[in-house]
């Protein structure tokens, strides 16, 4: 881990609103979650290692955690118990639209990066499709 510090798994679970039994450390620490999230943040913040400002350090860590949550969110519907029923107790959790939550985590990621002030943060991370970059003055109706 290049950006995250010990104990970040608890923060991931907190943001997801999940228990350790639902999202264990071993699941969070999978390379396709942690390493990918850090790599994507590092790609946007190439000078991340020169950050010394305490607030910017927290912001970059939050960006990585938010991206991990974005990656995990689509699987949360299968991980979280929606309803528990025993002889003595019965409860039901409110349904969560995990695709919508994933987009919120992605927005949190962007917000955290946009607030970093001591180093340069590259672009918005979203490449426009090539077709939107091509312009033409041609009138397609008349061929002129």
Number of C-alpha atoms within 10 A of each C-alpha: 9 11 19 18 9 7 9 17 21 17 14 22 19 13 13 20 11 17 13 12 9 15 20 14 16 8 15 20 15 11 11 13 19 20 16 16 22 23 15 15 24 19 14 17 19 15 13 20 12 10 16 11 13 8 14 19 19 15 20 25 22 22 28 30 27 26 27 26 29 25 19 19 20 16 11 18 14 9 14 16 12 13 11 10 9 7 5 5 7 9 10 10 10 8 9 12 12 17 15 13 16 21 14 15 23 19 16 19 24 17 14 19 25 17 13 19 13 15 16 14 20 14 11 10 12 6 7 8 8 7 7 7 7 7 7 6 6 9 8 8 6 6 6 7
